[in-house]
Amino acid sequence: MSSFRKALKSRQKNHHERSQPVFRKNLGLLEKKKDYKLRADDYHKKQNTLAALRKKAQDKNPDEFYFNMISSQLQDGVHVAKKPKEEEETTEEQKKVMRTQDIKYVEMKRVAEAKKIERMKGGLHLLDADSKQKNKHTFFVDSKKEVQSFDLAKHLNTVPELVDRVFNRPTLKTLETKSIQGAVEPHDVQKLARQRMHEYKILSQRIDREKKMFVISQKIQTRKDIQDKTKKVKVKKETPNAAAIYKFEAKRKR
């Protein structure tokens, strides 16, 4: 009976491990047996792993080969299977087709831009554009006296206010027989002038865009041409405004 009383859990005394003494508080918490057990198990596990790897290295056959040795690679310390070559890169033929599609797309956009430019030029005529070269109209007379007394308005049969115009310059007879059509008030004329300048600005931007697309298509075509195995020499380097120029070896066609 006494032995049964000693075995009872309720009558047993809980034995607590002592804590860190006060004069050793600066060293942190005192390691308990459960902490030591975790640390010891981890240490022994690592030692067993190292021992197994050493044994495996000693027993390895130097002529041993697996295809996985060349079809895998290390990424962040982990072996990862390599992708097949077909998935990793495209063939030369596929690259040429892709570049051809790029050329066709760029050329299509360039042609569309060129058509828009032609339509805008047909509407604006570029008669009073700042970038347009000024035309010269030379009048010939018989003597120096006529040069001194030469009246340009009288010679052109128009009013002096319209002499500087390069377009829409009616004669005196037209002004007398027909009524003026269009804007007459100064603010309306200024508004039309602003609209015309805005159209010229858009036209200039479209012309620049068309030139850039032409350069892009030339560069794509050059990169496509140098894929050829023919021997070539670079004559001129590529610039932002022009593609590179190559001189290819003359090859006799069969």
Backbone as CSV, one residue per row, in Angstrom:
resi,resn,N_x,N_y,N_z,CA_x,CA_y,CA_z,C_x,C_y,C_z
1,MET,0.827,-1.214,0.000,0.000,0.000,0.000,0.858,1.259,0.000
2,SER,1.948,1.199,0.760,2.828,2.373,0.825,3.477,2.646,-0.531
3,SER,3.787,1.571,-1.253,4.388,1.773,-2.582,3.380,2.422,-3.538
4,PHE,2.099,2.067,-3.423,1.080,2.670,-4.284,0.915,4.155,-3.957
5,ARG,1.024,4.475,-2.670,0.900,5.883,-2.253,2.060,6.714,-2.820
6,LYS,3.248,6.113,-2.887,4.398,6.841,-3.415,4.281,7.057,-4.927
7,ALA,3.579,6.140,-5.608,3.465,6.224,-7.062,2.403,7.205,-7.525
8,LEU,1.561,7.644,-6.592,0.503,8.577,-6.993,1.096,9.901,-7.471
9,LYS,0.574,10.367,-8.649,1.053,11.631,-9.203,0.650,12.827,-8.344
10,SER,-0.497,12.738,-7.748,-0.997,13.882,-6.969,-0.199,14.117,-5.700
11,ARG,0.481,13.106,-5.218,1.236,13.233,-3.988,2.710,13.517,-4.246
12,GLN,3.092,13.482,-5.545,4.501,13.732,-5.860,4.798,15.223,-5.840
13,LYS,6.021,15.582,-5.529,6.459,16.971,-5.447,7.075,17.393,-6.780
14,ASN,6.672,18.595,-7.260,7.238,19.128,-8.490,8.626,19.693,-8.213
15,HIS,9.634,19.181,-8.921,11.002,19.649,-8.764,11.299,20.681,-9.844
16,HIS,11.471,21.923,-9.477,11.749,23.011,-10.417,13.246,23.249,-10.525
17,GLU,13.714,23.499,-11.772,15.120,23.845,-11.951,15.338,25.285,-11.506
18,ARG,16.511,25.516,-10.955,16.781,26.852,-10.425,16.964,27.845,-11.570
19,SER,16.684,29.075,-11.307,16.836,30.138,-12.297,18.246,30.712,-12.228
20,GLN,18.522,31.662,-13.079,19.833,32.304,-13.112,20.038,33.117,-11.836
21,PRO,21.162,32.935,-11.147,21.411,33.751,-9.940,21.449,35.240,-10.267
22,VAL,21.218,36.059,-9.233,21.114,37.505,-9.440,22.443,38.062,-9.968
23,PHE,23.572,37.585,-9.420,24.857,38.158,-9.819,25.272,37.698,-11.222
24,ARG,24.491,36.761,-11.845,24.782,36.329,-13.221,23.680,36.719,-14.210
25,LYS,22.832,37.695,-13.802,21.720,38.124,-14.655,22.220,38.716,-15.989
26,ASN,23.429,39.303,-15.945,23.941,39.927,-17.168,24.275,38.903,-18.242
27,LEU,24.349,37.607,-17.921,24.656,36.559,-18.892,23.408,36.008,-19.572
28,GLY,22.242,36.505,-19.217,21.007,36.052,-19.840,20.351,34.927,-19.064
29,LEU,19.392,34.247,-19.728,18.662,33.161,-19.091,19.559,31.932,-18.900
30,LEU,19.330,31.213,-17.823,20.076,29.985,-17.554,19.501,28.859,-18.404
31,GLU,20.392,28.149,-19.118,19.926,27.084,-19.987,19.375,25.926,-19.166
32,LYS,18.153,25.496,-19.499,17.515,24.367,-18.831,17.821,23.087,-19.604
33,LYS,17.387,21.959,-19.041,17.696,20.679,-19.668,16.992,20.539,-21.024
34,LYS,15.744,21.085,-21.117,15.019,20.968,-22.390,15.715,21.792,-23.490
35,ASP,16.312,22.930,-23.100,17.051,23.721,-24.079,18.316,22.997,-24.531
36,TYR,19.013,22.373,-23.561,20.219,21.610,-23.889,19.878,20.424,-24.783
37,LYS,18.719,19.785,-24.490,18.303,18.621,-25.271,18.089,19.005,-26.744
38,LEU,17.412,20.146,-26.989,17.191,20.608,-28.366,18.512,20.916,-29.058
39,ARG,19.416,21.585,-28.362,20.705,21.938,-28.936,21.541,20.700,-29.226
40,ALA,21.518,19.733,-28.321,22.297,18.509,-28.503,21.750,17.678,-29.667
41,ASP,20.407,17.583,-29.773,19.811,16.810,-30.874,20.163,17.427,-32.225
42,ASP,20.126,18.761,-32.304,20.461,19.434,-33.553,21.923,19.207,-33.912
43,TYR,22.808,19.258,-32.934,24.236,19.042,-33.180,24.484,17.618,-33.667
44,HIS,23.864,16.626,-33.011,24.076,15.231,-33.408,23.484,14.951,-34.789
45,LYS,22.383,15.599,-35.114,21.779,15.408,-36.425,22.715,15.922,-37.528
46,LYS,23.333,17.073,-37.299,24.269,17.624,-38.282,25.508,16.748,-38.406
47,GLN,26.005,16.250,-37.285,27.178,15.375,-37.327,26.890,14.084,-38.071
48,ASN,25.695,13.516,-37.870,25.327,12.280,-38.578,25.212,12.534,-40.085
49,THR,24.674,13.724,-40.458,24.556,14.064,-41.885,25.928,14.185,-42.525
50,LEU,26.858,14.851,-41.836,28.220,14.993,-42.361,28.904,13.640,-42.487
51,ALA,28.693,12.780,-41.510,29.305,11.450,-41.568,28.742,10.645,-42.741
52,ALA,27.425,10.760,-42.989,26.817,10.023,-44.106,27.337,10.554,-45.443
53,LEU,27.526,11.877,-45.555,28.044,12.449,-46.789,29.487,12.038,-47.028
54,ARG,30.296,11.965,-45.947,31.684,11.521,-46.100,31.740,10.076,-46.605
55,LYS,30.889,9.241,-46.034,30.862,7.835,-46.448,30.405,7.703,-47.902
56,LYS,29.423,8.536,-48.273,28.924,8.496,-49.648,29.995,8.940,-50.633
57,ALA,30.784,9.963,-50.238,31.862,10.438,-51.110,32.971,9.399,-51.237
58,GLN,33.268,8.670,-50.132,34.312,7.644,-50.190,33.892,6.456,-51.047
59,ASP,32.595,6.120,-51.010,32.104,4.954,-51.757,31.719,5.292,-53.196
60,LYS,31.852,6.572,-53.626,31.386,6.967,-54.954,32.290,6.391,-56.038
61,ASN,31.665,5.943,-57.111,32.388,5.432,-58.264,32.776,6.620,-59.152
62,PRO,34.055,6.834,-59.465,34.441,8.002,-60.282,33.876,7.949,-61.708
63,ASP,33.547,6.756,-62.203,32.975,6.616,-63.549,31.452,6.700,-63.551
64,GLU,30.876,6.985,-62.421,29.410,7.029,-62.331,28.876,8.273,-63.061
65,PHE,27.796,8.107,-63.812,27.228,9.221,-64.573,25.715,9.078,-64.635
66,TYR,25.044,10.212,-64.391,23.600,10.301,-64.555,23.306,11.491,-65.477
67,PHE,22.297,11.359,-66.318,21.939,12.464,-67.201,21.435,13.679,-66.423
68,ASN,20.976,13.437,-65.208,20.510,14.553,-64.378,21.658,15.477,-63.986
69,MET,22.919,14.944,-64.086,24.076,15.775,-63.750,24.224,16.944,-64.723
70,ILE,23.829,16.752,-65.983,23.983,17.814,-66.981,22.652,18.498,-67.300
71,SER,21.560,17.969,-66.767,20.247,18.563,-67.048,19.699,19.320,-65.849
72,SER,20.561,19.622,-64.879,20.121,20.400,-63.714,21.189,21.438,-63.389
73,GLN,20.785,22.460,-62.644,21.708,23.519,-62.258,21.347,24.022,-60.869
74,LEU,22.327,24.679,-60.237,22.119,25.199,-58.887,21.528,26.595,-58.954
75,GLN,20.455,26.799,-58.217,19.841,28.118,-58.063,19.575,28.340,-56.573
76,ASP,20.342,29.288,-55.988,20.226,29.572,-54.548,20.479,28.335,-53.708
77,GLY,21.476,27.521,-54.138,21.834,26.343,-53.368,20.917,25.151,-53.569
78,VAL,19.976,25.219,-54.501,19.024,24.125,-54.731,19.157,23.671,-56.175
79,HIS,19.172,22.365,-56.388,19.243,21.818,-57.738,17.888,21.966,-58.427
80,VAL,17.909,22.611,-59.583,16.693,22.835,-60.363,16.927,22.291,-61.756
81,ALA,15.928,21.601,-62.303,16.053,21.037,-63.638,16.091,22.145,-64.677
82,LYS,17.006,21.991,-65.646,17.103,22.975,-66.724,15.923,22.835,-67.671
83,LYS,15.558,23.986,-68.292,14.484,23.952,-69.285,15.027,23.380,-70.593
84,PRO,14.190,22.705,-71.346,14.646,22.234,-72.666,15.067,23.398,-73.543
85,LYS,15.974,23.117,-74.466,16.526,24.180,-75.326,15.445,24.825,-76.175
86,GLU,14.427,24.034,-76.571,13.370,24.591,-77.416,12.578,25.658,-76.670
87,GLU,12.397,25.479,-75.356,11.660,26.458,-74.566,12.527,27.662,-74.195
88,GLU,13.838,27.443,-74.118,14.719,28.483,-73.624,15.010,29.545,-74.680
89,GLU,15.125,29.157,-75.945,15.457,30.121,-76.982,14.795,29.727,-78.291
90,THR,14.662,30.695,-79.163,14.044,30.454,-80.458,15.119,30.155,-81.492
91,THR,14.715,29.513,-82.546,15.658,29.181,-83.608,15.946,30.416,-84.460
92,GLU,16.984,30.317,-85.277,17.354,31.426,-86.155,16.247,31.725,-87.165
93,GLU,15.588,30.674,-87.645,14.499,30.876,-88.600,13.334,31.632,-87.961
94,GLN,13.017,31.252,-86.701,11.940,31.948,-85.989,12.299,33.409,-85.743
95,LYS,13.567,33.690,-85.433,14.000,35.068,-85.216,13.835,35.899,-86.485
96,LYS,14.202,35.299,-87.634,14.066,36.024,-88.893,12.604,36.328,-89.195
97,VAL,11.725,35.353,-88.924,10.295,35.579,-89.157,9.776,36.690,-88.248
98,MET,10.209,36.673,-86.983,9.782,37.707,-86.031,10.249,39.082,-86.485
99,ARG,11.508,39.159,-86.961,12.012,40.452,-87.428,11.267,40.909,-88.680
100,THR,10.894,39.956,-89.540,10.134,40.300,-90.734,8.780,40.877,-90.357
101,GLN,8.139,40.259,-89.345,6.848,40.777,-88.891,7.010,42.176,-88.322
102,ASP,8.094,42.404,-87.588,8.348,43.738,-87.040,8.518,44.756,-88.164
103,ILE,9.258,44.367,-89.215,9.475,45.275,-90.345,8.146,45.601,-91.014
104,LYS,7.317,44.580,-91.202,6.024,44.797,-91.858,5.148,45.739,-91.034
105,TYR,5.166,45.554,-89.709,4.336,46.419,-88.856,4.828,47.867,-88.894
106,VAL,6.148,48.042,-88.749,6.708,49.403,-88.758,6.485,50.062,-90.113
107,GLU,6.660,49.275,-91.188,6.476,49.828,-92.536,5.014,50.207,-92.764
108,MET,4.099,49.388,-92.240,2.676,49.707,-92.375,2.337,51.013,-91.666
109,LYS,2.868,51.186,-90.443,2.616,52.429,-89.704,3.266,53.620,-90.402
110,ARG,4.430,53.417,-90.987,5.113,54.515,-91.673,4.342,54.953,-92.913
111,VAL,3.830,53.980,-93.666,3.048,54.319,-94.861,1.775,55.056,-94.476
112,ALA,1.121,54.604,-93.393,-0.088,55.297,-92.940,0.232,56.734,-92.529
113,GLU,1.383,56.918,-91.860,1.794,58.272,-91.456,2.107,59.126,-92.688
114,ALA,2.733,58.534,-93.692,3.061,59.285,-94.913,1.795,59.728,-95.640
115,LYS,0.770,58.874,-95.643,-0.491,59.253,-96.290,-1.162,60.411,-95.545
116,LYS,-1.106,60.381,-94.231,-1.671,61.488,-93.453,-0.911,62.791,-93.741
117,ILE,0.414,62.678,-93.879,1.225,63.869,-94.185,0.830,64.448,-95.536
118,GLU,0.627,63.561,-96.523,0.243,64.037,-97.855,-1.115,64.727,-97.823
119,ARG,-2.047,64.160,-97.038,-3.364,64.802,-96.938,-3.265,66.175,-96.282
120,MET,-2.453,66.277,-95.230,-2.297,67.567,-94.556,-1.587,68.574,-95.458
121,LYS,-0.615,68.119,-96.226,0.071,69.022,-97.144,-0.889,69.531,-98.225
122,GLY,-1.801,68.651,-98.666,-2.773,69.061,-99.666,-3.740,70.110,-99.145
123,GLY,-4.005,70.093,-97.829,-4.912,71.086,-97.258,-4.223,72.374,-96.875
124,LEU,-2.958,72.283,-96.433,-2.249,73.479,-95.966,-1.450,74.147,-97.078
125,HIS,-0.962,73.364,-98.041,-0.186,73.870,-99.184,1.184,74.420,-98.781
126,LEU,1.441,74.592,-97.485,2.743,75.086,-97.005,3.121,76.416,-97.669
127,LEU,2.132,77.265,-97.868,2.410,78.520,-98.557,3.083,79.539,-97.662
128,ASP,2.674,79.583,-96.396,3.256,80.576,-95.490,3.955,79.928,-94.314
129,ALA,4.493,78.713,-94.517,5.213,78.030,-93.445,6.553,78.707,-93.211
130,ASP,6.984,78.698,-91.947,8.256,79.353,-91.612,9.444,78.625,-92.219
131,SER,9.345,77.289,-92.302,10.471,76.502,-92.801,10.542,76.477,-94.325
132,LYS,9.507,76.949,-94.992,9.505,76.920,-96.460,10.434,78.002,-97.017
133,GLN,11.201,77.625,-98.035,12.108,78.581,-98.662,11.301,79.661,-99.406
134,LYS,11.648,80.908,-99.173,10.927,82.023,-99.773,11.231,82.081,-101.278
135,ASN,10.161,82.201,-102.044,10.331,82.317,-103.497,10.753,83.750,-103.876
136,LYS,11.464,83.850,-104.963,11.895,85.156,-105.465,11.232,85.424,-106.818
137,HIS,10.670,86.600,-106.915,10.007,86.999,-108.162,10.740,88.230,-108.691
138,THR,11.429,88.070,-109.790,12.234,89.157,-110.350,11.471,89.834,-111.495
139,PHE,11.384,91.157,-111.430,10.757,91.947,-112.493,11.858,92.676,-113.279
140,PHE,11.753,92.659,-114.590,12.747,93.296,-115.449,12.158,94.575,-116.059
141,VAL,12.959,95.624,-116.003,12.570,96.907,-116.601,13.663,97.358,-117.575
142,ASP,13.360,98.410,-118.332,14.278,98.833,-119.401,15.348,99.811,-118.941
143,SER,15.068,100.606,-117.889,16.037,101.629,-117.495,16.083,101.773,-115.981
144,LYS,17.156,102.439,-115.482,17.296,102.682,-114.050,16.218,103.618,-113.530
145,LYS,15.758,104.522,-114.379,14.693,105.459,-113.992,13.411,104.697,-113.663
146,GLU,13.118,103.670,-114.447,11.938,102.841,-114.174,12.108,102.038,-112.888
147,VAL,13.348,101.667,-112.566,13.604,100.940,-111.308,13.270,101.819,-110.115
148,GLN,13.669,103.106,-110.177,13.413,104.028,-109.062,11.927,104.336,-108.902
149,SER,11.219,104.372,-110.013,9.788,104.700,-109.957,8.907,103.453,-110.021
150,PHE,9.509,102.284,-109.798,8.741,101.037,-109.923,7.758,100.895,-108.761
151,ASP,6.471,100.665,-109.060,5.422,100.481,-108.056,4.950,99.029,-108.146
152,LEU,5.257,98.250,-107.095,4.940,96.818,-107.114,3.433,96.570,-107.098
153,ALA,2.701,97.369,-106.300,1.253,97.182,-106.222,0.591,97.461,-107.568
154,LYS,1.053,98.497,-108.232,0.492,98.853,-109.539,0.823,97.792,-110.580
155,HIS,2.040,97.255,-110.484,2.455,96.238,-111.445,1.648,94.944,-111.271
156,LEU,1.351,94.571,-109.998,0.589,93.360,-109.727,-0.915,93.596,-109.784
157,ASN,-1.311,94.856,-109.998,-2.723,95.209,-110.113,-3.494,94.820,-108.853
158,THR,-2.962,95.179,-107.689,-3.616,94.899,-106.418,-3.385,96.053,-105.474
159,VAL,-3.947,95.967,-104.281,-3.787,97.029,-103.293,-2.475,96.837,-102.547
160,PRO,-1.875,97.919,-102.011,-0.577,97.779,-101.315,-0.621,96.857,-100.106
161,GLU,-1.801,96.731,-99.441,-1.895,95.875,-98.243,-1.717,94.384,-98.570
162,LEU,-1.952,94.000,-99.821,-1.875,92.578,-100.194,-0.594,92.211,-100.941
163,VAL,0.336,93.149,-101.033,1.551,92.886,-101.797,2.395,91.795,-101.150
164,ASP,2.467,91.769,-99.808,3.330,90.800,-99.109,2.758,89.392,-99.103
165,ARG,1.527,89.203,-99.540,0.930,87.872,-99.535,1.508,87.019,-100.658
166,VAL,1.689,85.734,-100.341,2.143,84.798,-101.373,0.972,83.974,-101.897
167,PHE,-0.193,84.121,-101.291,-1.383,83.411,-101.744,-2.596,84.302,-101.483
168,ASN,-3.687,83.987,-102.166,-4.947,84.720,-101.996,-4.717,86.233,-102.132
169,ARG,-4.174,86.617,-103.281,-3.897,88.023,-103.558,-4.771,88.473,-104.741
170,PRO,-6.001,88.899,-104.474,-6.923,89.265,-105.572,-6.499,90.574,-106.238
171,THR,-6.920,90.732,-107.481,-6.639,91.958,-108.224,-7.681,93.026,-107.885
172,LEU,-7.424,94.239,-108.375,-8.357,95.340,-108.114,-9.718,95.065,-108.748
173,LYS,-9.737,94.484,-109.924,-10.992,94.188,-110.595,-11.818,93.190,-109.808
174,THR,-11.119,92.181,-109.211,-11.821,91.182,-108.405,-12.401,91.811,-107.141
175,LEU,-11.631,92.702,-106.519,-12.111,93.374,-105.314,-13.311,94.280,-105.611
176,GLU,-13.374,94.859,-106.824,-14.479,95.759,-107.172,-15.743,94.998,-107.551
177,THR,-15.576,93.850,-108.184,-16.745,93.139,-108.714,-17.300,92.081,-107.768
178,LYS,-16.464,91.559,-106.872,-16.925,90.473,-105.997,-16.812,90.896,-104.537
179,SER,-17.689,90.312,-103.699,-17.665,90.584,-102.259,-16.640,89.684,-101.585
180,ILE,-16.127,90.171,-100.474,-15.105,89.420,-99.720,-15.774,88.269,-98.983
181,GLN,-15.226,87.063,-99.146,-15.741,85.874,-98.474,-14.741,85.429,-97.398
182,GLY,-15.264,84.951,-96.267,-14.404,84.483,-95.192,-14.288,85.508,-94.084
183,ALA,-13.277,85.325,-93.250,-13.084,86.189,-92.076,-12.610,87.566,-92.509
184,VAL,-13.219,88.562,-91.868,-12.864,89.947,-92.151,-12.381,90.661,-90.905
185,GLU,-13.005,90.318,-89.777,-12.652,90.971,-88.520,-11.237,90.560,-88.085
186,PRO,-10.510,91.504,-87.440,-9.115,91.184,-87.047,-9.005,89.980,-86.118
187,HIS,-9.941,89.872,-85.132,-9.811,88.745,-84.196,-10.089,87.414,-84.888
188,ASP,-10.978,87.422,-85.917,-11.221,86.187,-86.673,-10.005,85.797,-87.497
189,VAL,-9.370,86.812,-88.068,-8.159,86.536,-88.859,-7.054,85.966,-87.974
190,GLN,-6.900,86.536,-86.758,-5.882,86.027,-85.831,-6.192,84.596,-85.397
191,LYS,-7.483,84.314,-85.176,-7.878,82.959,-84.778,-7.548,81.947,-85.874
192,LEU,-7.843,82.312,-87.119,-7.505,81.422,-88.233,-5.996,81.233,-88.370
193,ALA,-5.247,82.318,-88.114,-3.787,82.215,-88.188,-3.260,81.262,-87.122
194,ARG,-3.832,81.322,-85.909,-3.407,80.407,-84.830,-3.734,78.966,-85.187
195,GLN,-4.921,78.747,-85.752,-5.296,77.386,-86.148,-4.352,76.852,-87.228
196,ARG,-3.992,77.738,-88.168,-3.089,77.322,-89.234,-1.710,76.970,-88.675
197,MET,-1.218,77.754,-87.727,0.077,77.458,-87.113,0.036,76.150,-86.335
198,HIS,-1.117,75.883,-85.681,-1.274,74.614,-84.957,-1.226,73.433,-85.922
199,GLU,-1.875,73.591,-87.083,-1.839,72.531,-88.091,-0.416,72.314,-88.613
200,TYR,0.318,73.403,-88.801,1.713,73.272,-89.235,2.554,72.531,-88.189
201,LYS,2.280,72.802,-86.930,3.030,72.129,-85.848,2.741,70.633,-85.858
202,ILE,1.467,70.259,-86.022,1.110,68.837,-86.079,1.756,68.183,-87.294
203,LEU,1.760,68.893,-88.422,2.386,68.361,-89.630,3.877,68.119,-89.427
204,SER,4.546,69.056,-88.750,5.977,68.901,-88.477,6.238,67.683,-87.584
205,GLN,5.371,67.467,-86.579,5.526,66.312,-85.699,5.324,65.013,-86.462
206,ARG,4.367,64.990,-87.364,4.123,63.777,-88.147,5.299,63.481,-89.087
207,ILE,5.877,64.525,-89.658,7.038,64.325,-90.543,8.208,63.744,-89.751
208,ASP,8.439,64.255,-88.535,9.516,63.708,-87.688,9.236,62.254,-87.332
209,ARG,7.974,61.937,-87.014,7.610,60.565,-86.657,7.825,59.618,-87.837
210,GLU,7.484,60.080,-89.033,7.672,59.247,-90.222,9.155,58.988,-90.477
211,LYS,10.008,59.989,-90.243,11.456,59.807,-90.414,11.998,58.804,-89.399
212,LYS,11.531,58.893,-88.150,11.991,57.959,-87.111,11.583,56.529,-87.449
213,MET,10.349,56.349,-87.946,9.902,55.007,-88.320,10.724,54.448,-89.468
214,PHE,11.106,55.310,-90.401,11.950,54.868,-91.516,13.299,54.384,-90.999
215,VAL,13.879,55.121,-90.047,15.171,54.722,-89.472,15.033,53.396,-88.734
216,ILE,13.926,53.222,-87.994,13.706,51.976,-87.248,13.607,50.794,-88.212
217,SER,12.839,50.953,-89.286,12.708,49.858,-90.255,14.050,49.531,-90.900
218,GLN,14.871,50.557,-91.165,16.196,50.319,-91.743,17.082,49.534,-90.769
219,LYS,17.022,49.883,-89.486,17.835,49.176,-88.491,17.389,47.731,-88.329
220,ILE,16.071,47.495,-88.334,15.574,46.118,-88.222,16.014,45.305,-89.432
221,GLN,15.926,45.899,-90.622,16.334,45.201,-91.837,17.832,44.897,-91.808
222,THR,18.633,45.833,-91.285,20.080,45.605,-91.198,20.384,44.449,-90.254
223,ARG,19.714,44.415,-89.090,19.933,43.307,-88.143,19.492,41.977,-88.747
224,LYS,18.472,42.003,-89.572,18.029,40.780,-90.242,19.056,40.332,-91.280
225,ASP,19.646,41.301,-92.001,20.609,40.956,-93.051,21.907,40.392,-92.476
226,ILE,22.344,40.895,-91.307,23.633,40.424,-90.767,23.521,39.031,-90.148
227,GLN,22.290,38.464,-90.094,22.151,37.081,-89.652,22.706,36.109,-90.696
228,ASP,22.887,36.608,-91.905,23.419,35.767,-92.973,24.868,35.396,-92.668
229,LYS,25.258,34.208,-93.118,26.609,33.695,-92.853,27.666,34.312,-93.776
230,THR,27.225,35.134,-94.727,28.182,35.728,-95.672,29.157,36.642,-94.947
231,LYS,30.403,36.629,-95.382,31.422,37.477,-94.780,31.105,38.947,-95.066
232,LYS,31.257,39.765,-94.028,30.869,41.171,-94.161,31.805,42.036,-93.335
233,VAL,31.853,43.317,-93.705,32.682,44.300,-93.012,31.818,45.518,-92.726
234,LYS,31.902,46.015,-91.500,31.125,47.200,-91.152,31.828,48.437,-91.712
235,VAL,31.098,49.180,-92.527,31.639,50.379,-93.164,31.345,51.615,-92.329
236,LYS,30.139,51.669,-91.768,29.728,52.849,-91.008,28.954,52.389,-89.775
237,LYS,29.272,52.989,-88.638,28.615,52.612,-87.396,27.168,53.111,-87.371
238,GLU,26.392,52.453,-86.510,24.988,52.853,-86.350,24.889,54.134,-85.533
239,THR,24.024,55.032,-85.946,23.786,56.298,-85.252,22.297,56.408,-84.927
240,PRO,21.929,57.347,-84.057,20.485,57.501,-83.758,19.643,57.836,-84.981
241,ASN,20.256,58.417,-86.013,19.493,58.849,-87.186,19.737,58.002,-88.423
242,ALA,20.535,56.956,-88.305,20.835,56.126,-89.478,21.259,54.735,-89.023
243,ALA,20.947,53.756,-89.851,21.334,52.378,-89.558,22.799,52.150,-89.940
244,ALA,23.375,51.079,-89.401,24.753,50.734,-89.728,24.842,50.266,-91.189
245,ILE,25.999,50.490,-91.786,26.214,50.108,-93.184,27.271,49.008,-93.223
246,TYR,26.939,47.892,-93.877,27.850,46.759,-94.011,28.149,46.526,-95.493
247,LYS,29.372,46.079,-95.744,29.767,45.699,-97.090,29.937,44.179,-97.113
248,PHE,29.107,43.506,-97.904,29.107,42.049,-97.951,30.032,41.551,-99.065
249,GLU,30.593,40.400,-98.830,31.479,39.798,-99.829,30.664,39.368,-101.049
250,ALA,31.162,39.671,-102.204,30.461,39.313,-103.436,30.371,37.793,-103.558
251,LYS,29.147,37.304,-103.787,28.933,35.875,-103.853,28.285,35.545,-105.198
252,ARG,28.903,34.621,-105.924,28.395,34.269,-107.245,27.131,33.444,-107.114
253,LYS,26.083,33.891,-107.822,24.824,33.171,-107.792,24.859,32.023,-108.790
254,ARG,24.356,30.877,-108.368,24.347,29.722,-109.265,23.093,29.738,-110.137
